[in-house]
Amino acid sequence: MSTMNFKDKIQKGEFLFTSELGPPRSASAAAVRKKTAYFKNIVDGANITDNQTAIVRLSSIAAAVICRKEGVEPIVQMTCRDRNRLALQSDLLGMGALDISNVLCLTGDHQRFGNHPEARNVFDLDSIQLIYTANKLRNGSFLSGDTMKNTPDLCIGGAANPFADPLEFRVLRLAKKIAAGADFIQTQPVFDIERFSIWMEAVRRAGFHHKTAILAGVMPVKSVKAMLYMEREVPGMRISEALIERMKGADDPKEEGIRIAVETIRQLKDIQGIRGIHLMPLLWESVTPRIAQEAELQKNGRTSAGNPQQITKDSDHRGDPNSEQTKYDRSLSK
């Protein structure tokens, strides 16, 4: 079995498979350990969600420690909703001290959707600024400009939504996340291959698929009710009418949802520039092994991403007053 970590696999150009683990709404380490069994020797990394849907759950960093002890490499999700820049930087340093490298930087679901709607949000930084913050830390400095000796060895990720309009803006946000320091990108779930292909065409024209590893999101859905809810209530979600009709006519909606997920993965693997699949089972972690097997995503059955695509980062533009990095420095120092 490969001894490479997630970051190494990105650099080598391997085709990646990640999934998501939702921590429990309690202090149960056993619940985390049980879920890791669905991922071990199957995924390259497991996202540990951060108070998903604004509901209080076990700390994503604590769950990541448990996950790693069970032999699954964690990807810590970190949201801007609950922490200011001091707390965010502190948690990133804590990850470094625990030898946890992978972090996915997110804005976070608004607290009104969760079980503490009266909570005060923070949003001191946005997701792009958080990516930039993590990048500064791994390069030896805080947002304040103070420097440090022992830096966290971070592999930084961000999210992308290819389906919201206008399309040009979605590509621009991707560009900003790459400029801020994103090593990998996980997209929103794909239910419209045609629209996703158009977005990827724009990504390839800009050469962004050579600058970051793009993992296409796939979500197995259990019912047509869930699918319709996402289409109506989740901003930027686009679901093809054909898939909705399939779910409506299915004798067994769960089985149909799995079939759709597997078919989607097979189509996504053929799109140039895709470097992996990110499965989003939404507290249905047990389905991961089956989908991995049927979509041929097991570690020993996966093909590479073609010719290894070394991720290339832009050179340091800190001396350029018009560069994205300089603009972030100015905005964050205010």
Steps between C-alpha positions, in 0.01 A plus 500: 500500500623848416671693778444831323277749673224704339730791420754267335228348283390844384854586400552168322181539299312197632126471449354567846196377688376676813182472701338668802460399863250684717602508869233405753279736697670376816845431647507146360839397362351159427258654249792648308693173509198312366471733202871479415451131423307601187802697373810304599705379200240654269535880506804724474351739752187544708352847550407557863210743494499809725164538677331395177172684420575721802418220745731447798717193454827360628796722406630428151862514624428256786321267258795530260739374769275196557467446125876497447554254786263266316713516184297750296660828395279790612417822317384750761221728389534847654227761470507876549158509668611427856852644530679830451849523351668437836311177560539382140877549508518333840313192373722481191807506725337233714459281195869545426597401853288185463659419160165541324569663166183508291249782542199597291419869542129583490271789580253281691122455503310789658400433860131550421500154337623327817392418853626831645347758266545770766879455496713791383707433190850639450603500133807709581660341193344339195608170348746657256661701780519186715686318221738794481542498879590131503747558217668783691531282810666215314740755354594630842290805580176601666245736349643769725836464329667342802719204410546156655764228492297179526249516215203266442544270199161561345334366186231757426170448325197701400154442360354600164144528372492455120122536482417846633467788256673677345747236385781752454478595866536136608821470299624830646443375855696187414783719372503695827517182708790370292679835535439489877675162524250215442670167425171322430138585429191295579188600306135505594320176406452447129145428386534675164790360298442739210535813713797354686672422170453861388660621825790259459552621143542854635733368771717325241512808275642695794744218582373475857491119492881514492515727806275309740353150530127510423284231662144481370231465765251213486210454741295180526140603569253281687172645376341733246392717794864558592587578139217750464591665829856556381382640169261744666683596819875468438638811325669426169385137486411380150336158449400372158132423446593153373649404837197630688270293278717192556471538876125560479450179303737282703363194683789527745619864524811415703618250240425746223695767684802270518471415129486869411807570713698219335396609149595859582844395622563304181410804291711734712807277468494562125509880531844642430653683793315314776749373757265306723158437649369637828209291631253688721284230664334744746502280813469188279866401533422130480428531127861603424651148450225394263522811283878475497480141377232554237667817367846334509643749746674253731866582551621187322257539210540865418673633196725804524396844383679442172839661476586619851410866521746671729308776672668827413459809715553854387824655611509725804342831398535680832704771328224569247250756635230372261530130585225305675735427792573867557131586484424233762776637724347847481144384568592276792722757669216751524 
